[in-house]
Amino acid sequence: MMSLSKEQQNIRVTEIALLGAFALFLSTIEMVIPRPLPYMRIGLANLSVMLGLAMLSTREYFLLVLLKILGQGIIHGTLFSYVFLFSLGGSSVSALGMLLLYRCLGRQLSFIGISVSGAFLSNLMQITLARLILFGRSAWLIAPPFLAVGLVTSVILGLFAQQFSIRSRWLAAKTGGAG
Amino acid sequence: MEGRNIPLAAGLLMLPALVFQDALLPLALQVLFLIILQLVIGRKIRFLPNIIMLISITVLNLFQAHGRVLADVIGMQITQGALEIGLRRALMLIGLIYLSRFMVFRKPRFPGRIGRLLSLQFAFYEGFLSRRPSLKPQQIIEHLDKLLMEQEALAEEFETDSRAAREEQQRALLYVLPVILFWALFSVKFLELPF
């Protein structure tokens, strides 16, 4: 693999940090959106991770996911709580699943499909953690509505990501118009 | 601890007092205190976006009826619970934004490559928060796109600023005061005052 010059490495650091900050910004914005149902959240911060799929290498992508998790933990004060564990578990599994799908299927799958898959994996992981840590076997009772809500919100986010990838000049500049 | 990281540490100590605040008036006072803190550290405050945010979030939350009915406006019931939840959410968001800005205003720096990424991430985050929000839903994508381009253009400035920032351990005690005041405001709710 060709090694990157110091300047090129700096450019990548900037892009990862910028997407990480964008994820924090979006998660802050999301706090004001009313939730029709408990636990229903769009997961706007994942837009940043999905954009990362289109423009970062695998290593850089996972650095971005780590930054998103750590940054959210620090800014929202959940770093030392079980919420952080849920975020870590859900985001890691979801990021891995989305990356595999994106690398294997590429353009055959839209951001809507990637978003739905990522949300499904994230929610499944969080239900598993809830079963192990908080609720025991009864955790599976919340699984159907939890997954159904996740499906709806991830379709909304996927549609937004799809539109963003089409209309964003910033992303086009980064991917050579192949966002 | 490196001097530039002290506001971040102080902010982290203040954070639980804000997040777990469930009494409305003390929360409003905490937000007011954070706004004053912004002025003390030399940050500009734009009041109009805050007022718009406060009103719009409160109104959005009114659609979820909850608790005693206070009024009926054009067929929509305004309930006490929904009003309080809306106000609390709006104040919490404004508070979190200003607390986040306070935490990262010295451009905190952490060791290692991940540390450098985190430092730059917080610098960009402050940049995002300091921009005027777009109020037109149809222009959200263009607005976010513009924000990304603007912030990226500032990257070099952030890095230079990060190298040039000076140590300030000797001023660490000054940061103890806001932490104590903030927790004092949090404790007001235990006095069982009628608000």
Interface residues (C-beta under 8 A of the other chain):
Chain A: V13 T14 E15 I16 A17 L18 G20 A21 F22 L24 F25 T28 M31 V32 I33 P34 P36 L63 L66 L67 L70 G71 I74 I75 H76 G77 F160 Q163 F164 R167 S168 R169 W170 L171
Chain B: L8 L12 L15 P16 V19 M53 I57 L60 N61 F63 Q64 R89 A90 M92 L93 L96 I97 S100 M103 I114 R116 L117 L118 L120 Q121 F122 A123 F124 Y125 G127 F128 L129 I141 E142 L144 D145 L147 L148 M149 Q151 E152 A155
